Each structure stands twice: as structure tokens, then as C-alpha cells.
Amino acid sequence: MNKIQVSTIAATLAASALWALFPLIAQQPPAATPAPDAPKGGGFGKGGGKGAPKDTAPKGPAPRMPDGKVDFSGNWAPNAINENVDLARVLCGAGRTAPCGDPPMLPWAEKLYVERKGNLSKDDPEGYCLPPGVPRMSTTPYPWSMIQNDKLLVIVYEGGAHVWRKIFLDGRKHDPNAVETWLGDSIGHWVDNDTLVVETVGQTDKTWLDESGLPHTKDMVVTEQFKRIDEGHMEIVHTINDPGAYSKPWTFTTHPTQLKGELIEYICQENNKDLQHLVGK
């Protein structure tokens, strides 16, 4: 076995061990309120609170395409462990218990959420190696690569069953054949040369919005606003519009940073350690 194989196996085992701890992490007391100048969430990077790793991502100008639009190409770390584990707690704020009215769940959605959270998320689809869906693909704790040209943005995810996502930038409409898919149909347009707005429809309601069990319907529309603040920092504003599950649209924001290194091969279905921990109560 060569050094590269050993390094890859070690990194995969470390990621699996961390993922297995998610049900336990979700039961911990709320984190301290972040500093005023720190973004919400971001357990592994910027805004992670006391003891968080130092932000070493480059701060030079954001790269641009020949037409002047921001180029998102590169490898990115999500820095959104808090949002992935318990998004409602992040929105409620430190010291408050979800559900708190934010996100604004309809009665059936709140009942299902409380049930899932109460049995320690034993039926979380991601624990069974199913794709997390959008927007959870941006919060699950595995990096991704973005590859961009003037007509298409492709995102390749290390985690979430090692899947990819195509965001069409050529002005097309949504594909009517994209119905109840795992990642939906995504089309994007530029508001200016700095902000890419992406709308995703046609997802299955089998996915959860976080590990704690926030539900949604198959009619959910997810809008993401991507901004590359500088070379090493990105902001994604996620808006959930799902009248079948929530009384009004709601939003949360994540702050990915440029990844040092490359993605590794990660096959969730092989030697899945999560299942033995998904016992509920």
C-alpha cells in the first residue's frame, strides 16, 4: 500500500468517525453566541467561535471569467456543520430551543420535525448514503469542487454519495421532466457580474434539510445567491420557498472557504459506520 492510499484511507475514516457523531452533537447545549463580526454557523472555519481554526484562506481579488463575471472554480470547504446538524437551532439563536417559529413550520411539518428530532434522527436519509439534496449539499461536512464556463457551472461533491450537480447558465427554462429527483433541476442567472442566483426545483421530499429532520415537500423551490467575496471566501444565501411546509419563505447563509488540497475518493456505501449509531430511542 503506497502513501497516497494510506492518506486517503485515513482521511476517509476520519470523516466517517465525525459523521457518526452527528446524533450526539445535535443533543449538545447551544453554542455560545458568535462575535458580532463573525457569520452565523461555520463550525470548521470562519465564525466557529473560540478555538476555531485560524482562517488562512487567501484574501486577494476574486478571479473572473473573460466576460468579467466572477469565476467560482476551485475547491471549497463548507464550514457549515452547525447548519447541517441543527439548522433550526442556528436560526433560533443561542440559548433558544427549536421549534421557535423560525423556520416558520406549518403544524404537520413541526410535528414531523419534533418526531424525527425526538428519535435521534434514526431515519436520516444521509445516514443511509442517499444524496442530501439542495440546500443540504452545501452544509454536509465534505468539500466540493466547482468548474465553470459561460454556459454551465458543475459542482462535484466529495460527500453525499459522491454526486455531481449541473447548474445551467445558458438561459434555458426548467426541465419539466425533472420531477422528484434527488438534486433537482438548477438554472442560474447573473444579477450583476458578482452575484449568481440559482433556482432549484423538482426535488423529492425524501431528503431532510438538516440532520435534525426539517422536512419539505416535492414543490419546494430553493434559491441560492452565490458570491465570491475574494479569492478564498464565498457567501451563499439560501432561501427556502415551500408553502406546503412553511408559512413563508425563510433564509440562511453559509460562508465556504477555499480548500487547501484536493477532494479524495469517498464511497459512503462501503463500510458505512453510521448505521450502527442510528438506533433512535
Secondary structure, 3 states (H helix, E strand, C coil): CCHHHHHHHHHHHHHHHHHHCHHHHCCCCCCCCCCCCCCCCCCCCCCCCCCCCCCCCCCCCCCECCCCCECCCEEEECCCHHHHHHHHHHHHCCCCCCCCCCCCECHHHHHHHHHHHHCCCCCCHHHHCCCCCCCHHHCCCCCEEEEECCCEEEEEECCCCCCEEEEECCCCCCCCCCCCECCCEEEEEECCCCEEEEEEECECCCCCCCCCCCCCCCCCEEEEEEEEEECCEEEEEEEEECCCCECCCEEEEECCEECCCCCCCCCCCCCCCCHHHCCCC
